[in-house]
Amino acid sequence: MNKPYFTIVNPAAGGGRCGRLAPEALGKLRAAGFDLEVHETRERGEATGLVRNAYAAGFREFIAVGGDGTAFEIVNGLFPEAAEGGRAALGFLPLGTGNSFLRDFTDRGPNFALEAILEHRRRRCDVIRLEHSDGTLYYINTLNLGFAADVATLTNRRLKKLGELGYVTGVLVSLARMRRQQFPLRADGQPDARRCLFLAFSNSKYTGGKMMIAPQAAIDSGTIEYVHWGPIGRLGLVRNLPSLFDGTHMSHPMATRRTAKRIDFEINGPVNIVVDGEALRFEVKSLEVLPGALDVMV
């Protein structure tokens, strides 16, 4: 094994679970002959700078040890350079909280992910480029506006330490405050200004670790899976909440989907978004798919 793997470990992921479990998982890779250059992160955004420097230094194999946020930071360290230079590959040791991306492929979590790295499995994955008022971001899982973003914003800012209980609390509080909004946009040039509970722009099926928001999404489709759920009321949402976990919400008359290669937003001012597990707030401008731009180890 002569290719070095640049490995980012977020020891705080999963409420510290990642820091406790990472040494054993990395030990299995080393025992199999993998050359790992391991870096632990201590603050938000640190992984992006580390990966950007590593890519410039010639690394092309990367491993995210943490949750969705760790992978998100790595992807943003790789792009846009990885779209123009040598291809990069990203593996996962999902020891964090969400780990939504891997749910498309397995419910076995770390065991499946470790096997994928050990067996050198590769699959081409689309990357979605997000242009916003302050710059550019890239993601491989999903971006949400509306109710899901409000839940994530509240949970990440105030309730994250509570784990799944914090997320459930965030859902209940957001339900009490629930807003149905308009987020005007054009999908491949076609306007859409319908009111909604939430919008999702997905590359993979799951969000929030367990919710199958975009059941028809595929990481190599070359398109963005655009899901719109209309202005359903509180009682209707409560009744249909379980359907968000198995994808059957798409049979609801207020739910629609389509695919697009580009989304142009016509929203004036900043809004809450959640992108690959990260709760952010800014003025979104556009989304565009970069087909097959990244290799993922799954």
N, C-alpha and C positions, 0 to 999 in steps of 0.2 A: 504494500500500500504506500504509494509515493506521493499522492496528492494530499496536501495539508487541508484540513477542514477548520475554517475560522468559526469558532463556537461562542455564541453569546449566551450567558446565563443570567437570568434575572432572579436572584435569590429571594426577592420579596414576593414573587408571583405566587398566587394561590394562598395568600396569607402566610407566606414563609415556607409552604410545603415544598416549593421548588428547590429552595436552598438545602433542605434536608434530603431530598431524593436525588438531586443531580449527581453527586459523586458516584453513587452506585451505577447509574445509567451510563455515565461517561466512562466509568471503569470497564463496562462491558464492551464499549466500542474500542477502547485502547487494547483490551485483551484480544480483540479480533484483528488487531494490526492497524487501526486507524490512527493517523497522526493528527492530533487535535491541538489547536492553539486556542486556549480558553480565556475568555475575558468576562468578568462579572461586572454588571452594571449597578450603579448606586443611585442614579437619578433619572428622571424621565427624559427621554430624548438622547441619552448618552450612546445607546446602541447605534443610532443612525450615523453619528460621526465616526465611531469606531469602524463600522462596516464600510463607509465611504473611503476611508483611508486604506482599509484592507483590500478593497477592490482595486484601488489605484496601485497598490503594491503587488498586485498579481493574483490574489486569492480569487477563486471562482466557485469554491464549495463552501457553503455556510450551513450552520445548524442553529436553530432557535430553541433554546431551553427555557420554557416559560409558558405564557399564554398567548392569546391572540395579539395583545399589545406588543409583545416581544417580536413576533413575526412582522407586525406592521412597521416597527422601527427599522428592522433589517431591510425590508422591501424598500423603504424610503432612503436607506443608505445605498442601495444598489442602483436605483433609478434616479435620473434618466440614463446614466452611463451604461448600464447593462443592456439597454435597448440599442445602443450604438456600438459598443465594444464586444468583447467576448461574452458568450452566454454564461449566466450564473445559475447555480442550482441551490435550492433551499430545502433542508430537512428539518424535522420537528421532533422535539422531545416534549410532549404536551404535559407539563407539570404545573400549569397555572390554573386559572379559574374557568375561562370560557372555552377555549380550544374549539371554536365553532368550525373552522375550516376543515379539520380532519373528520368531523362528523359526516361529511359527504361520503367517506370511504369506509368507515368502521365505527363500531362502538367499543372497540378494545383499547382505545387510547394509547398510552405509552408503549404497550407491547407491540401493537401494530406498527407504530411509528419507528420503533427501534429496529424491527425486522426490515422495514422498508430501507433504512439506511444501510444495515448490514448486507442486504441483498442487492444493493446498488440499483434499486428501482427508480425509474425516472418517468415523469409525465409532463408534457407541455401544458403550461397554465397561462391563461390570459391575465393581463394586468390592466387595471383601470386607472386612468390618469384623471385626477380631480384638480381643476383650476379654480382658485378662489381669490378673494380680494387681497389676501396677504401672500399668495404664492401658489405653489403646486404640491400636491400630495399624490401618493400612489397606494392602491390597495388591491387585495386578492380575494376578499371575502364579501363584504357588503357595506353599503352606506344607507342609512335610514334618516328620514325626516318625519316630523310629527310625533305621534304618541311614543313610538319606540325610542326616539331621540330624547324626548322629555324624561322617560323612565331612566335611560342610561345616564343622562346629565345629573339627575337627582341622586341616583345610586352611586355614581363615581365620586361625586363631590361630598356626600354626607354619609352614605350607608355601605361603602365598599367593604369595610372591615367586618361586616356581618355576613359576608359570603352570600349564599343562596337566600337566606332570610332577608338580607338587605335588598336583594333584587325583588323579592315578593313584596316587601314593604314599599319599594319604589313604584311598583305596579299599582298598588292600592292607593297610594297618595296621588299618583298621576291620574288614576281613575276618577278620584274626587275632583280634580282640577281640570278634567278632560276638555280639550279644545278640538274643534274640527276646523281646519284651516285650508286656505288655498296656497299652493306653491306653483305659480305659473311657470310653464316650461315648454320646450319644443323637443320632441323625440324624433330624431331624424327629420327635423323640419316641420313635424305635425304638432300643432298647439294642443296643450292640455292645461286647463285652468280649473278643473273640477275640485270642489272641496273634498277633503279626505280626513280620515283618522290618521293614516300614515302612508308614506311612500317608501319603497325599498328599491335600491338599484344594486343588483346582486351579481356576483360571479360564482357563488356557491350557494347551497341550499339553506344552510343554517345561520342563525344569529342568536346571540345571547347564550350560546352553549347548547341549547336544546330546542329552540323554536325553529321550525321549518317554514320560514317565511316565503321562500321562493322555491317550491318543490320541483320546478322544471328547469332550474338553473344548472349549467354545466361549465366547468372551469376551462373547457377548450372549445366553446361554441363560437368564439369570435364575436360575441354580442353581449350586451348588458341585459340581464333579465329585470324588467321594470314591472313592479307589482304596485297596484293602487288599490287601497281599501277605502271605500267611501265613508261618508259621515255617519257611521253607525252610532247609536246612542249607548249610554252606559249599560243599560240592561241587556241590550243586544250584544255588547262586547263581553259582558260577564258570561252570558250564555254560550258564546262562541269562543271564549278564551282557550278551552282545551284544544280546539281545532287548529290553533296556531302551532301546536307542538307536533302535529302529524301531517300538516299541509292541507287538511281538508277544508280550511277556511277559504280556499280558492273556489269552492263550490257555492259560496255565499253570493247572492245576487249583487252585493255591493263590491265584490272583489273582481278585479280584472288584471290581466297581464299582457305584456307584449315584449318584443325584443327590439333593441336599438343599438346602433354602433356609436351614436353620439346623443348626448342630452345637453341642451342649452337652457339654462335657468333664466327666468325673467323676474327674479325676486329682488325687491329693493330692501337692502339692509341685511344685517346678520341674523342667522337662525341657528337653533340647536341642531347639531347633527351627531350621529354616532357612526364611526367608520372603523371597522375591524376592532370593535371593542373600545375604541377611544372616543370619549365624549368631548366635542369641540364646539366652538361657536364662531362663525364668520359668514360672510356673504359668498354663497356658492355661485360659480359662474358656469362651469361646464364639466361634463364627463365624457371621456373618450376611451374606447377599448384599444389596447395594444395586444393584438392576437398572438398567443403562444410565446410571449416575451420572456417567460421564466420557466425553468425546469423545477418541478417540485418532486420530492422524494416521498411517494405515497404508494 
